[in-house]
Amino acid sequence: QVQLVESGGGLMQPGGSLRLSCAASGSIFSINVMAWYRQAPGQGRDLVATITSGGSTNYADSVKGRFAISRDNAKNTVYLQMNSLKPEDTAVYYCNVLTKKSLTYWGQGTQVTVSS
């Protein structure tokens, strides 16, 4: 079992920045890929960014050049630095991990609202 706790969401004006954090606990030795997803009101849950245990990253086209995912393996934490925020980035952001045995776990979600 892996437990995930997210933090760092909130209200930000367009053009601003926020950093999300997700701390993992439990069977952390089994974690392979860490990721962030988001779900806007009335929409499905979409992949935002992923990072492998080796540090390889991948981003949705909508956030490339604005968001950066990183991970601190010593702290078992994954981050999402979000810059140049737009109103369309408004969503609940979820942390996700995929273990080496292909099990997946989700955090509880953190709300990000971008509005003037």
VEXROSE-357953 format. One record per residue (C-alpha): residue number from 1; x, y, z negated. Coordinates in nm, 2 decimals. Each point is the difference from the previous one (the first is absolute). Layout:
! VEXROSE-357953
   num        u        v        w
   NUM        X        Y        Z
...
This chain:
! VEXROSE-357953
   num        u        v        w
     1     0.00     0.00     0.00
     2     0.11     0.35     0.08
     3    -0.16     0.31    -0.16
     4     0.02     0.34     0.17
     5    -0.06     0.34    -0.15
     6    -0.01     0.30     0.23
     7     0.04     0.37    -0.10
     8     0.05     0.34     0.16
     9    -0.32     0.07     0.19
    10    -0.19     0.32    -0.03
    11    -0.12     0.31     0.18
    12     0.24     0.18     0.24
    13    -0.04     0.28     0.25
    14     0.07    -0.07     0.37
    15     0.37     0.01     0.07
    16     0.09    -0.10    -0.35
    17     0.18    -0.31    -0.14
    18    -0.08    -0.28    -0.24
    19     0.19    -0.30    -0.11
    20    -0.17    -0.32    -0.09
    21     0.16    -0.27    -0.22
    22    -0.09    -0.36    -0.05
    23     0.16    -0.20    -0.28
    24    -0.01    -0.38     0.02
    25     0.01    -0.24    -0.29
    26    -0.04    -0.37    -0.05
    27     0.15    -0.24     0.26
    28     0.21     0.27     0.16
    29     0.26    -0.24     0.11
    30    -0.25    -0.13     0.26
    31    -0.06     0.33     0.17
    32     0.10     0.03     0.36
    33    -0.17     0.29     0.18
    34    -0.15     0.30    -0.18
    35    -0.24     0.23     0.18
    36    -0.25     0.28    -0.03
    37    -0.35    -0.01     0.15
    38    -0.27     0.27     0.00
    39    -0.37     0.00     0.03
    40    -0.20     0.31     0.09
    41    -0.37     0.04    -0.09
    42    -0.21    -0.23     0.22
    43     0.31    -0.14     0.17
    44     0.19    -0.32    -0.02
    45     0.33    -0.05    -0.18
    46     0.29     0.09     0.23
    47     0.37    -0.07    -0.03
    48     0.21     0.31    -0.06
    49     0.36    -0.13    -0.05
    50     0.19    -0.31    -0.09
    51     0.35    -0.07    -0.14
    52     0.17    -0.34    -0.02
    53     0.23    -0.12    -0.27
    54     0.29     0.09     0.23
    55    -0.12     0.35     0.04
    56    -0.15    -0.01     0.35
    57    -0.29     0.23     0.04
    58    -0.30     0.04     0.23
    59    -0.26     0.28     0.03
    60    -0.34     0.06     0.15
    61     0.02     0.24     0.29
    62    -0.21     0.25    -0.19
    63     0.25     0.05    -0.27
    64     0.34    -0.04     0.18
    65     0.23     0.29    -0.07
    66    -0.21     0.12    -0.29
    67     0.00    -0.29    -0.25
    68     0.29    -0.21    -0.14
    69    -0.02    -0.33    -0.18
    70     0.28    -0.10    -0.23
    71     0.06    -0.26    -0.27
    72     0.20    -0.03    -0.31
    73     0.06    -0.37    -0.06
    74     0.16     0.07    -0.34
    75    -0.32     0.17    -0.11
    76    -0.24    -0.23     0.20
    77    -0.16     0.31     0.13
    78    -0.10     0.11     0.35
    79    -0.05     0.37     0.09
    80    -0.19     0.18     0.27
    81     0.13     0.36     0.06
    82    -0.27     0.18     0.19
    83     0.09     0.33     0.17
    84    -0.19     0.24     0.23
    85    -0.32    -0.14    -0.13
    86    -0.32     0.04     0.21
    87    -0.36    -0.02    -0.09
    88    -0.03    -0.32     0.19
    89     0.25    -0.16    -0.25
    90    -0.28     0.02    -0.26
    91    -0.06    -0.36    -0.12
    92     0.05    -0.24    -0.28
    93     0.35    -0.13     0.02
    94     0.07    -0.36    -0.10
    95     0.33    -0.17    -0.08
    96     0.04    -0.35     0.14
    97     0.26    -0.27    -0.03
    98     0.06    -0.32     0.19
    99     0.18    -0.28    -0.18
   100     0.24    -0.25     0.15
   101    -0.28    -0.25    -0.02
   102    -0.23     0.23     0.20
   103    -0.22     0.09    -0.29
   104    -0.12     0.36     0.00
   105    -0.08     0.23    -0.29
   106    -0.16     0.35    -0.02
   107     0.02     0.29    -0.23
   108    -0.31     0.18    -0.13
   109     0.04     0.29     0.24
   110     0.07     0.37    -0.04
   111    -0.20     0.28     0.15
   112     0.17     0.25     0.23
   113    -0.20     0.31     0.10
   114     0.13     0.25     0.25
   115    -0.21     0.31     0.00
   116     0.03     0.38    -0.01
